[in-house]
């Protein structure tokens, strides 16, 4: 059991006891038989994308733009079945071709977003229009380019 001792605001001593909870242990064969949760699988793919994007950023910071472009190209097959990551990767590749310094900044935000994004249990098919959808809370929206708000056509940076 776990015991917690503390004093309240009046100085009275309090002691709380709680039993230790335990979960059954599954062996490797039992784990293989468990069904895969699509939301969990998708989040794992996003985390792997974030790790790869961090490597690209490190290459760009080291001045190795060619290796960074190669790494981005190698990431394509891993995101082929994930529309949001496919869109992010296309935008990152285009930005890296155009401006490596801005790509470093975008990658920093993307890596942070991938590692801390909340996922809804009811995810919908990704669309570029998701950023404009008021029905989706801002913290759950997936954007192809980070740092961009809801700028319309009059926003010169709305493409990136």
VENPE-V865492 format. One record per residue. N is the residue number from 0. RES is the residue in three letters. SS is DSSP state (h for helix, s for strand, l for the rest). Layout:
{{N & RES & SS} {N & RES & SS}}
This chain:
{{0 & UNK & l} {1 & UNK & s} {2 & UNK & s} {3 & UNK & s} {4 & UNK & s} {5 & UNK & s} {6 & UNK & s} {7 & UNK & l} {8 & UNK & l} {9 & UNK & l} {10 & UNK & l} {11 & UNK & l} {12 & UNK & s} {13 & UNK & s} {14 & UNK & s} {15 & UNK & s} {16 & UNK & s} {17 & UNK & s} {18 & UNK & l} {19 & UNK & l} {20 & UNK & l} {21 & UNK & l} {22 & UNK & l} {23 & UNK & l} {24 & UNK & l} {25 & UNK & l} {26 & UNK & l} {27 & UNK & h} {28 & UNK & h} {29 & UNK & h} {30 & UNK & h} {31 & UNK & h} {32 & UNK & h} {33 & UNK & l} {34 & UNK & l} {35 & UNK & l} {36 & UNK & l} {37 & UNK & h} {38 & UNK & h} {39 & UNK & h} {40 & UNK & h} {41 & UNK & h} {42 & UNK & h} {43 & UNK & h} {44 & UNK & h} {45 & UNK & h} {46 & UNK & h} {47 & UNK & h} {48 & UNK & h} {49 & UNK & h} {50 & UNK & h} {51 & UNK & h} {52 & UNK & h} {53 & UNK & h} {54 & UNK & h} {55 & UNK & h} {56 & UNK & h} {57 & UNK & h} {58 & UNK & h} {59 & UNK & h} {60 & UNK & h} {61 & UNK & l} {62 & UNK & l} {63 & UNK & l} {64 & UNK & h} {65 & UNK & h} {66 & UNK & h} {67 & UNK & h} {68 & UNK & h} {69 & UNK & h} {70 & UNK & h} {71 & UNK & h} {72 & UNK & h} {73 & UNK & h} {74 & UNK & l} {75 & UNK & h} {76 & UNK & h} {77 & UNK & h} {78 & UNK & h} {79 & UNK & l} {80 & UNK & l} {81 & UNK & l} {82 & UNK & h} {83 & UNK & h} {84 & UNK & h} {85 & UNK & h} {86 & UNK & h} {87 & UNK & h} {88 & UNK & h} {89 & UNK & h} {90 & UNK & h} {91 & UNK & h} {92 & UNK & h} {93 & UNK & h} {94 & UNK & h} {95 & UNK & h} {96 & UNK & h} {97 & UNK & h} {98 & UNK & l} {99 & UNK & h} {100 & UNK & h} {101 & UNK & h} {102 & UNK & h} {103 & UNK & h} {104 & UNK & h} {105 & UNK & h} {106 & UNK & h} {107 & UNK & h} {108 & UNK & h} {109 & UNK & h} {110 & UNK & h} {111 & UNK & h} {112 & UNK & h} {113 & UNK & h} {114 & UNK & h} {115 & UNK & h} {116 & UNK & l} {117 & UNK & l} {118 & UNK & l} {119 & UNK & l} {120 & UNK & l} {121 & UNK & l} {122 & UNK & l} {123 & UNK & l} {124 & UNK & l} {125 & UNK & l} {126 & UNK & l} {127 & UNK & h} {128 & UNK & h} {129 & UNK & h} {130 & UNK & h} {131 & UNK & h} {132 & UNK & l} {133 & UNK & l} {134 & UNK & l} {135 & UNK & l} {136 & UNK & l} {137 & UNK & h} {138 & UNK & h} {139 & UNK & h} {140 & UNK & l} {141 & UNK & l} {142 & UNK & l} {143 & UNK & l} {144 & UNK & l} {145 & UNK & l} {146 & UNK & l} {147 & UNK & l} {148 & UNK & l} {149 & UNK & l} {150 & UNK & l} {151 & UNK & l} {152 & UNK & l} {153 & UNK & l} {154 & UNK & l} {155 & UNK & l} {156 & UNK & l} {157 & UNK & l} {158 & UNK & l} {159 & UNK & l}}
